[in-house]
Structure formats: structure tokens, C-alpha cells
Amino acid sequence: MKKVLILMLSCLMLICLTACNGNDNSNGNIGATGKSSQSDTQEPQKNTNDESIAAANTEADATPQGLEPLDDKPKTIVVSILGVTPFYKLAKEKYEALHPNTTIQFKEFTSGAMMSASEVEKYIKSTTTEVLSGKGADLFAFTTVELPIDKYVKHGAFENVDDWIKRDAEFNQQQYQMNIMEGSKMNGGLYIMPIEYYLEAMFGNADEIQKAGVTIDDKNWTWSQFADISKQLAGKKGHPYAMGLWAPEIMVNNLVSDNYARLIDGANGKASFDTPFFTELLTQVKKMYDDKVISADFVDFKESDFYYSLITSPSDYLLRAGMYFENGKLYQKPHAADQKSGISFLLTNQIAMNANSEVKRDAWEFMKFLLSEEMQSYPKYAGASGFSMNKAVNEKAIEDVKANGIDKNVAAKGGGAVIKITDENLDALRDMLSEASLRNMGYETTVQKIIAEEVKAFFAGQKSADDVAKLIQNRITTYLNE
């Protein structure tokens, strides 16, 4: 009897153990302690639920989150600016009317009077100190004086507004010149929001170029090809210079701007001027002046074939097309041999957000307001001019010129030039506006000033290209790492 009882109890215990093991397996081998009951030699089973959650989290991280709505709490947005322009005064007035809880406060350096070189230097230093401190204004507006933006971006002082664009469902990218924003990116981000810009171009004497039987593919031509074409024209027309009023140091800086990313790594404080690439660039520029392709002095338009120019508005474009040559044609500016072709532009008004601002959401709303059709349609800030970041505003300006002729104030500068307003001319301008993608880094930055100072000795025959390149390399490297 005892043996039977023992056998029955053994069977019962075996059944219980089997049931327990079955339950453990169904729960992923997780015991009461939360640890796996599997041995180290067993292959762990995958939890498909955890994988799904991880995948969802990864996708969520990759997808920019939307913006939180604006609140009604009183707040102040501080804007650092050299001097408040009529454009910014109007922006403050209109924005505060739309957002009564928000105050736009300007932190000015000057009231707008002409600044001396020492005052400009003082402004640059004080602004740089403010930007790099992380405790300055919420927004920094850059207008007249060019500032060391490379240095600001290197130190992470500015917010990448490209992230805000992606997060803002109300920011309709189709309304804006996104090609200008894309061309304004630095170190992989949009740290400076363009507000207004000029186009860079070459005007050519279309009649004489056609008579000479010379064909120009300006969307693909290089400076070397420009020199060859100029020599062809000179041989057939009898005058030596293709273009005048461009000093060698300006030409060098133009090429430096075209190859900026190759020569200057602002994010890491590095420069690459002591390289064969730059010394060859210097030699090629010198040859153009030695061969009388370009002159630093003024050359009468009747004795030249091309004229470099900035274009500031549709009226300005049409005036220049008729003022330089009887039948002027617009061409892209030539580019370096290994650089992508494209239209160049120069920013004249831009704004950045402090990465440490405590009112970023509201600061972004104000930045976005500056790009609105309402603000960009403002009559060009008391005489200033420039193309808009808003496509509709640019198109309206072109249509206004077509319907009413060019602006009277602009026409007065033409000296009686014959202005031709044709669909072909206006379409060429439209193409430039939509294709502009190469940012000119400016002519008055610290980097450009260093280059202009040092290359003069090379063109005067006082120093070799290698010696000048080494001096530029040392000075710019020191500047980038100050």
C-alpha cells in the first residue's frame, strides 16, 4: 500500500513539474525574479514585441516632431542688430500687433551713422563675444557688416533652423526660394536664415560675340574657357581686354568663395591654402592679367566684351543689360574647373537664432514672419534693394516691370541707356532666381581681407606663390582658432 501511495505521489509531482515548465516556456522563460531560467548554452528567444517597439522608436526619432502651439504668456524676443532698419522696425510693429503678448526688443550697436574702421572692428568683437558667450540676444540680424559666421557655427552658437523648417507643418517650402536656403547651408545645417540676396552674373556684348562666331555654353564654362574665348574675341575684334575694373585680389577672392569648402573648414578650424590647388589658382589668375584678358583698371564698354556685376532687382537687371552694351546678354559667372556650375548669390540680409535662447519657439515664429509675403513685399527698405526669399514677391516684381517699366529711381542711373523689356530677358532672370545655388561668402569677411592683403605681393612680383600661400595659411588658421 505504501509503495502504491509513493508511486501516485511521484506521478503527481511529475505532472506538476511538467505543467510548470510549460507555463515558463509560454511566458518567454521569465521567472518570478524577472531573470531567464534558460541555461547559458541555450539560444535566447527573440521578443517580437520589443523589436516592434524599438523599430517604432527609431522611426519616431527619425521623423521630426511637430511644433508645440504658441502660448499666451508674456515674453520678449531680443534681436541683436548693427542698426535698426525700416524693414525691422515695420516687422516689430506688425508682429507685435499679431502677437500682443510678445515684445520685439532691438539691441543696437549704432543708430545708423557712418562707422569708422575702428568702430566696425569694435562691433565685430563685441558681437562675437556676445554670440560665443551663449547668453546674448535670442536672434542676431546681419545686414551691413560681415561677421565671422564660420567661427560662430564652429562653436555651436547658432541653432540649425533646418530642423525648425522640417518640424513646422505651416512652413510651406513651395512658397520660398529653397535653392537659396540650400546654398546657404554650412557644416551640414542652415545656421543663417537668408532674408534677402543679390545675384552674381556676367553681362556680355551679345552682338559682337555673335559676329565673331563664338559660342558660349555659360552653364558649363570655366575661367580657363573664359580666357580662351576672350583671346578669340580679342583676335577678331582688335581690342585686348575682355573685362575691366576687376583687381587681381578681387578675382582671387571670387575664386576662393567658389571653392570655400575646399579651402576652409571652419567647423574644425582648418585651412588648406598651402596646397598646389591654391598656388595654381594664383598662377592662373596672374596669367589672365599678364595676357590682358582682365584689367584692374576701367575699360570702356566699347573696348570690352564682358562686365561682372551684382544684380539687385528686376529693374536693376534690365538697366544693366542696356547700360553696359547695346545688346547685353546675361551669362552665368564662370567657375573653377573642378567646381559644379551654377548661379552665384550674395546674401545681404540674414538672421540667426541663438542656440541657448529660452524663447526659441517664439523666435522661430518671428523669423518665419520675416519671410512672409507681407514683410517681403515691403518697398525695399527706404531705397535698398534685393531679391526676396518669397517666390510670389519676386514674380510680382517681374510682372510689375513688364507692365509698368523699370523703377524710375533705377532708370535715372542709366544715363539714357535703352532698356529692352522682353519675355526672353525676363525668363532669363526667372531661371537665375530658381537656379541660384552657389553662395558668395562675401568680400569683407576677415578671411577675404587677409587674402586680399597678402596676394598683392605676389601680383607685384615681390613674393612667390608658395610664400604668399604659407602666409595666408598661417594667418587664417590663427584666425579660425582664436
C-alpha positions as CSV (number, residue, x, y, z in Angstrom):
1,M,0.0,0.0,0.0
2,K,2.8,2.4,0.9
3,K,4.5,1.6,-2.5
4,V,1.3,2.5,-4.3
5,L,1.0,5.8,-2.4
6,I,4.6,6.7,-3.1
7,L,4.1,5.9,-6.8
8,M,1.0,8.0,-7.0
9,L,2.7,11.0,-5.3
10,S,5.7,10.7,-7.7
11,C,3.4,10.8,-10.7
12,L,1.5,13.8,-9.3
13,M,4.8,15.7,-8.7
14,L,6.0,14.9,-12.3
15,I,2.7,16.2,-13.8
16,C,3.1,19.5,-11.7
17,L,6.7,19.9,-12.8
18,T,5.7,19.4,-16.4
19,A,2.9,21.9,-16.2
20,C,5.2,24.5,-14.5
21,N,7.8,24.1,-17.3
22,G,5.1,24.5,-19.9
23,N,4.0,27.7,-18.2
24,D,7.5,29.0,-18.1
25,N,8.0,28.5,-21.8
26,S,4.8,30.2,-22.7
27,N,6.0,33.3,-20.8
28,G,9.3,33.5,-22.6
29,N,11.3,31.7,-19.8
30,I,10.9,34.7,-17.4
31,G,10.6,33.6,-13.8
32,A,9.3,35.4,-10.8
33,T,12.6,37.2,-10.3
34,G,12.5,38.6,-13.9
35,K,15.6,36.6,-14.9
36,S,15.7,34.0,-17.6
37,S,15.5,30.3,-16.4
38,Q,17.3,29.2,-19.6
39,S,20.8,27.9,-19.3
40,D,23.7,29.9,-20.7
41,T,24.1,27.4,-23.5
42,Q,20.6,27.9,-24.9
43,E,19.8,30.3,-27.7
44,P,17.7,33.2,-26.3
45,Q,14.3,33.6,-27.9
46,K,13.5,37.0,-29.6
47,N,10.8,39.1,-28.2
48,T,8.9,40.3,-31.3
49,N,7.0,42.9,-29.2
50,D,10.3,44.5,-28.1
51,E,11.6,44.6,-31.7
52,S,8.4,46.3,-32.9
53,I,8.7,48.9,-30.1
54,A,12.4,49.5,-30.9
55,A,11.6,49.9,-34.6
56,A,8.8,52.3,-33.8
57,N,11.0,54.4,-31.6
58,T,13.7,54.5,-34.3
59,E,11.2,55.7,-36.8
60,A,9.9,58.3,-34.4
61,D,13.4,59.6,-33.8
62,A,14.0,59.9,-37.5
63,T,10.7,61.8,-38.1
64,P,10.9,65.4,-36.9
65,Q,8.3,66.1,-34.2
66,G,5.8,68.9,-34.8
67,L,5.9,72.3,-33.1
68,E,4.1,73.0,-29.9
69,P,1.5,75.8,-30.3
70,L,2.4,79.3,-29.2
71,D,1.2,80.2,-25.7
72,D,-0.2,83.5,-24.4
73,K,2.5,84.1,-21.8
74,P,4.2,87.5,-21.9
75,K,7.7,87.2,-23.5
76,T,10.4,89.3,-25.1
77,I,12.5,88.4,-28.1
78,V,15.8,90.3,-28.1
79,V,17.2,90.9,-31.6
80,S,20.9,92.0,-31.8
81,I,21.5,94.2,-34.9
82,L,24.0,96.8,-36.0
83,G,21.3,99.4,-36.6
84,V,17.6,99.0,-36.8
85,T,16.5,99.4,-40.5
86,P,13.0,100.4,-41.6
87,F,12.3,96.8,-42.5
88,Y,12.9,95.6,-39.0
89,K,11.0,98.5,-37.5
90,L,8.0,97.5,-39.5
91,A,8.4,93.9,-38.7
92,K,8.4,94.7,-35.0
93,E,5.2,96.8,-35.4
94,K,3.3,94.2,-37.4
95,Y,4.4,91.2,-35.4
96,E,3.5,92.8,-32.0
97,A,0.1,93.6,-33.4
98,L,-0.4,90.0,-34.3
99,H,1.1,88.7,-31.0
100,P,0.1,91.2,-28.3
101,N,1.8,89.1,-25.6
102,T,5.2,89.3,-27.4
103,T,7.7,92.2,-27.4
104,I,10.4,92.5,-30.0
105,Q,13.4,94.3,-28.4
106,F,16.3,95.5,-30.5
107,K,19.8,95.7,-29.2
108,E,21.5,98.2,-31.4
109,F,25.2,98.9,-31.7
110,T,24.7,102.2,-33.7
111,S,21.9,104.4,-34.7
112,G,22.9,104.1,-38.4
113,A,25.6,106.8,-38.7
114,M,28.7,106.1,-40.9
115,M,31.1,103.9,-38.9
116,S,34.8,104.2,-38.9
117,A,37.1,101.2,-39.3
118,S,37.8,101.1,-35.6
119,E,34.1,101.2,-34.8
120,V,33.5,98.4,-37.3
121,E,36.2,96.3,-35.6
122,K,34.7,97.1,-32.2
123,Y,31.2,96.0,-33.4
124,I,32.6,92.7,-34.7
125,K,34.5,92.0,-31.5
126,S,31.5,92.9,-29.2
127,T,29.1,90.9,-31.3
128,T,31.4,87.9,-31.4
129,T,31.8,88.0,-27.6
130,E,28.1,88.1,-27.2
131,V,27.4,85.3,-29.7
132,L,30.0,83.0,-28.2
133,S,29.0,83.7,-24.6
134,G,25.7,81.8,-25.1
135,K,24.0,84.4,-23.1
136,G,23.3,87.1,-25.7
137,A,20.3,88.0,-27.7
138,D,17.8,85.5,-29.0
139,L,18.3,86.5,-32.6
140,F,21.2,88.0,-34.5
141,A,20.4,90.1,-37.6
142,F,23.3,90.5,-40.0
143,T,22.9,93.3,-42.5
144,T,25.8,95.7,-43.5
145,V,28.9,94.5,-41.7
146,E,30.0,90.9,-42.4
147,L,30.8,88.9,-39.3
148,P,32.8,85.7,-38.7
149,I,29.9,83.3,-39.1
150,D,32.3,80.3,-39.6
151,K,33.5,80.9,-36.0
152,Y,30.0,81.1,-34.6
153,V,28.9,77.9,-36.3
154,K,32.1,76.1,-35.2
155,H,31.3,76.8,-31.6
156,G,27.7,75.7,-31.9
157,A,26.4,79.1,-31.1
158,F,23.6,79.1,-33.6
159,E,20.5,76.9,-33.9
160,N,20.1,74.7,-37.0
161,V,16.9,76.3,-38.4
162,D,16.7,73.5,-41.0
163,D,15.3,71.4,-38.1
164,W,12.6,74.0,-37.4
165,I,11.6,74.1,-41.1
166,K,11.1,70.3,-41.1
167,R,9.1,70.4,-37.9
168,D,6.8,73.2,-38.9
169,A,3.9,71.9,-40.8
170,E,2.8,75.5,-41.6
171,F,6.1,76.3,-43.3
172,N,5.2,75.6,-47.0
173,Q,8.6,75.2,-48.7
174,Q,7.0,75.6,-52.1
175,Q,6.5,79.3,-51.3
176,Y,10.2,80.1,-50.8
177,Q,13.5,80.1,-52.7
178,M,14.6,76.9,-51.1
179,N,17.6,76.8,-53.5
180,I,19.0,79.9,-51.7
181,M,18.5,78.2,-48.3
182,E,20.1,75.0,-49.5
183,G,23.1,77.0,-50.9
184,S,23.4,78.9,-47.6
185,K,24.0,75.7,-45.5
186,M,27.3,75.4,-43.6
187,N,28.6,72.2,-42.0
188,G,25.5,70.3,-42.9
189,G,23.0,72.7,-41.5
190,L,21.2,76.0,-42.1
191,Y,22.5,78.2,-39.3
192,I,21.8,81.5,-41.0
193,M,18.4,82.2,-42.5
194,P,18.6,84.3,-45.7
195,I,16.2,87.2,-45.8
196,E,17.4,89.0,-49.0
197,Y,20.1,88.5,-51.6
198,Y,21.7,89.7,-54.8
199,L,22.6,87.6,-57.9
200,E,26.1,87.4,-59.4
201,A,26.4,87.4,-63.2
202,M,28.4,88.4,-66.3
203,F,26.9,90.7,-68.9
204,G,28.2,90.1,-72.4
205,N,28.2,92.0,-75.7
206,A,25.8,89.6,-77.5
207,D,26.1,91.3,-80.9
208,E,29.9,91.3,-81.0
209,I,30.1,87.8,-79.6
210,Q,27.7,86.5,-82.3
211,K,29.5,88.4,-85.1
212,A,32.8,86.8,-84.0
213,G,31.2,83.4,-84.4
214,V,32.0,82.4,-80.8
215,T,29.6,80.1,-78.9
216,I,29.4,80.3,-75.2
217,D,28.0,77.5,-73.0
218,D,27.8,79.6,-69.9
219,K,26.2,76.8,-67.8
220,N,29.4,74.8,-68.1
221,W,32.2,77.3,-68.8
222,T,35.2,77.6,-66.6
223,W,37.5,80.6,-66.1
224,S,40.1,78.9,-68.3
225,Q,37.5,78.7,-71.1
226,F,36.6,82.3,-70.4
227,A,40.2,83.2,-71.0
228,D,40.3,81.2,-74.2
229,I,37.1,82.8,-75.5
230,S,38.3,86.2,-74.6
231,K,41.5,85.7,-76.6
232,Q,39.4,84.6,-79.6
233,L,37.3,87.7,-79.4
234,A,40.4,89.9,-78.9
235,G,42.0,88.4,-82.1
236,K,38.9,89.1,-84.2
237,K,37.9,92.5,-82.7
238,G,41.3,94.0,-82.2
239,H,41.0,95.1,-78.5
240,P,42.9,93.3,-75.8
241,Y,40.7,93.3,-72.7
242,A,37.7,91.1,-72.2
243,M,36.8,92.8,-69.0
244,G,38.0,95.6,-66.8
245,L,37.7,97.1,-63.3
246,W,38.4,93.9,-61.5
247,A,41.5,93.9,-59.3
248,P,43.5,90.6,-59.1
249,E,42.9,90.3,-55.3
250,I,39.1,90.6,-56.0
251,M,39.4,87.9,-58.7
252,V,41.3,85.6,-56.3
253,N,38.7,86.1,-53.6
254,N,35.9,85.4,-56.0
255,L,37.6,82.0,-56.8
256,V,38.2,81.4,-53.1
257,S,34.5,81.9,-52.5
258,D,33.7,79.4,-55.3
259,N,36.0,76.9,-53.6
260,Y,35.3,77.8,-50.0
261,A,34.5,74.4,-48.7
262,R,37.7,73.0,-50.2
263,L,39.9,75.7,-48.8
264,I,38.3,76.4,-45.4
265,D,36.9,74.0,-42.8
266,G,35.5,76.5,-40.3
267,A,34.0,73.8,-38.2
268,N,37.4,72.2,-37.4
269,G,39.5,75.4,-37.6
270,K,41.5,74.2,-40.6
271,A,42.6,75.9,-43.8
272,S,44.2,74.4,-47.0
273,F,45.9,77.4,-48.6
274,D,49.4,75.9,-48.5
275,T,48.5,73.4,-51.3
276,P,49.2,73.1,-55.0
277,F,45.5,73.8,-55.6
278,F,45.7,77.3,-54.2
279,T,49.2,78.2,-55.7
280,E,48.0,77.0,-59.1
281,L,44.9,79.2,-58.7
282,L,47.2,82.2,-58.0
283,T,49.3,81.4,-61.1
284,Q,46.2,81.1,-63.3
285,V,44.8,84.4,-62.2
286,K,48.2,86.2,-62.8
287,K,48.3,84.7,-66.3
288,M,44.9,86.2,-67.1
289,Y,46.2,89.7,-66.2
290,D,49.6,89.2,-67.9
291,D,47.7,88.1,-71.1
292,K,45.5,91.2,-70.8
293,V,42.3,89.1,-70.6
294,I,41.3,91.1,-67.5
295,S,42.4,94.6,-66.4
296,A,42.3,96.0,-62.9
297,D,41.6,99.5,-64.4
298,F,38.4,100.7,-66.0
299,V,38.0,99.6,-69.6
300,D,35.4,101.4,-71.8
301,F,32.5,99.1,-72.5
302,K,33.1,99.6,-76.2
303,E,36.5,98.1,-75.8
304,S,35.5,95.1,-73.8
305,D,33.2,92.0,-74.2
306,F,32.1,91.3,-70.6
307,Y,31.2,93.0,-67.4
308,Y,30.9,91.4,-64.0
309,S,28.0,92.6,-61.9
310,L,25.8,92.1,-59.0
311,I,22.1,92.2,-59.8
312,T,19.8,93.7,-57.1
313,S,16.3,93.7,-58.6
314,P,14.4,93.1,-61.9
315,S,14.8,96.8,-62.8
316,D,18.5,96.8,-62.0
317,Y,18.9,93.7,-64.2
318,L,17.2,95.3,-67.2
319,L,19.1,98.6,-66.7
320,R,22.5,96.8,-66.7
321,A,21.6,94.8,-69.8
322,G,21.1,98.0,-71.7
323,M,23.7,100.2,-70.0
324,Y,26.9,98.1,-70.5
325,F,26.3,97.0,-74.1
326,E,23.8,98.0,-76.8
327,N,22.6,94.4,-76.7
328,G,23.7,92.9,-73.4
329,K,23.1,89.3,-72.6
330,L,23.1,87.7,-69.2
331,Y,25.6,84.8,-68.6
332,Q,26.5,82.7,-65.6
333,K,29.7,83.7,-63.9
334,P,32.4,81.2,-64.9
335,H,33.5,78.6,-62.3
336,A,36.6,76.7,-61.3
337,A,37.4,73.6,-63.4
338,D,36.5,71.1,-60.7
339,Q,33.6,73.1,-59.2
340,K,30.0,72.5,-60.0
341,S,28.4,75.1,-62.2
342,G,25.6,77.3,-61.1
343,I,24.3,80.8,-60.4
344,S,26.1,82.6,-57.6
345,F,24.3,84.7,-55.0
346,L,25.4,87.1,-52.2
347,L,23.3,87.4,-49.0
348,T,22.6,91.0,-47.9
349,N,20.2,90.4,-45.1
350,Q,20.2,87.3,-42.8
351,I,19.3,86.3,-39.3
352,A,20.4,83.5,-36.9
353,M,18.9,82.0,-33.7
354,N,20.9,81.7,-30.5
355,A,21.2,78.0,-29.7
356,N,20.8,78.9,-26.0
357,S,17.7,81.1,-26.4
358,E,14.9,80.4,-23.9
359,V,12.3,81.6,-26.4
360,K,13.2,79.5,-29.4
361,R,9.6,78.6,-30.3
362,D,8.7,82.3,-30.5
363,A,12.0,83.4,-32.1
364,W,11.3,80.9,-34.9
365,E,7.8,82.3,-35.4
366,F,9.3,85.8,-35.8
367,M,12.0,84.5,-38.2
368,K,9.3,82.9,-40.3
369,F,7.3,86.2,-40.3
370,L,10.2,88.0,-41.8
371,L,9.9,85.7,-44.8
372,S,6.2,86.2,-45.2
373,E,4.8,87.8,-48.4
374,E,3.5,90.7,-46.2
375,M,7.0,91.6,-45.0
376,Q,9.0,90.7,-48.1
377,S,6.7,92.9,-50.2
378,Y,7.7,96.0,-48.1
379,P,9.1,98.7,-50.5
380,K,12.7,97.7,-50.2
381,Y,13.6,99.4,-47.0
382,A,14.0,103.0,-47.8
383,G,15.9,102.7,-51.1
384,A,17.7,99.5,-50.5
385,S,17.0,96.6,-52.9
386,G,17.4,92.9,-53.2
387,F,15.6,89.8,-54.3
388,S,13.1,88.2,-52.0
389,M,13.1,84.7,-50.4
390,N,9.4,84.6,-51.2
391,K,8.7,83.4,-54.7
392,A,5.4,85.3,-55.1
393,V,7.1,88.6,-54.3
394,N,9.8,88.0,-56.9
395,E,7.3,87.0,-59.5
396,K,5.2,90.1,-58.8
397,A,8.2,92.4,-59.1
398,I,9.0,90.8,-62.6
399,E,5.4,91.3,-63.7
400,D,5.3,94.9,-62.5
401,V,8.4,95.7,-64.6
402,K,6.8,94.0,-67.6
403,A,3.6,96.0,-67.2
404,N,4.9,99.4,-66.0
405,G,8.6,99.6,-67.0
406,I,11.6,99.8,-64.7
407,D,11.7,101.7,-61.5
408,K,12.2,105.5,-62.1
409,N,14.9,105.8,-59.5
410,V,16.8,102.9,-61.1
411,A,16.3,104.3,-64.6
412,A,17.8,107.6,-63.5
413,K,21.2,105.9,-63.0
414,G,21.3,104.6,-66.6
415,G,22.4,107.8,-68.3
416,G,19.9,107.4,-71.1
417,A,20.5,103.7,-71.7
418,V,18.0,102.0,-74.0
419,I,16.0,99.5,-71.9
420,K,14.6,96.4,-73.6
421,I,11.9,94.6,-71.7
422,T,11.3,91.3,-73.4
423,D,9.9,88.0,-72.4
424,E,13.2,86.4,-73.2
425,N,15.1,88.8,-70.8
426,L,12.6,88.3,-68.0
427,D,12.6,84.5,-68.4
428,A,16.4,84.5,-68.2
429,L,16.0,86.3,-64.8
430,R,13.4,83.8,-63.7
431,D,15.8,81.0,-64.5
432,M,18.6,82.6,-62.5
433,L,16.4,83.1,-59.5
434,S,15.3,79.4,-59.5
435,E,18.8,78.0,-60.2
436,A,20.9,80.2,-57.9
437,S,22.8,77.8,-55.6
438,L,26.4,78.9,-55.1
439,R,26.8,81.3,-52.2
440,N,29.4,84.1,-52.5
441,M,30.9,84.2,-49.0
442,G,31.3,88.0,-49.2
443,Y,34.0,90.5,-49.9
444,E,34.6,92.0,-46.4
445,T,35.0,89.0,-44.2
446,T,38.2,88.6,-42.2
447,V,39.2,85.7,-44.3
448,Q,38.8,87.7,-47.6
449,K,40.6,90.7,-46.1
450,I,43.6,88.5,-45.2
451,I,43.8,87.1,-48.7
452,A,43.4,90.5,-50.4
453,E,46.3,91.9,-48.3
454,E,48.7,89.0,-48.8
455,V,48.2,88.3,-52.6
456,K,49.1,91.8,-53.6
457,A,52.8,91.0,-53.0
458,F,52.5,88.1,-55.4
459,F,50.9,90.1,-58.2
460,A,53.5,92.8,-57.7
461,G,56.3,90.2,-58.2
462,Q,57.6,90.7,-54.6
463,K,56.9,87.2,-53.3
464,S,56.4,83.7,-54.8
465,A,53.0,81.9,-54.8
466,D,54.3,79.4,-52.3
467,D,55.4,82.1,-49.9
468,V,52.2,84.0,-50.1
469,A,50.2,80.8,-49.7
470,K,52.1,80.0,-46.5
471,L,51.5,83.4,-45.0
472,I,47.7,83.2,-45.8
473,Q,47.6,79.7,-44.4
474,N,49.2,80.8,-41.1
475,R,47.1,83.9,-40.7
476,I,43.7,82.3,-41.5
477,T,44.5,79.2,-39.3
478,T,45.3,81.5,-36.4
479,Y,42.1,83.5,-37.0
480,L,39.9,80.4,-37.2
481,N,41.2,79.1,-33.9
482,E,41.2,82.4,-31.9
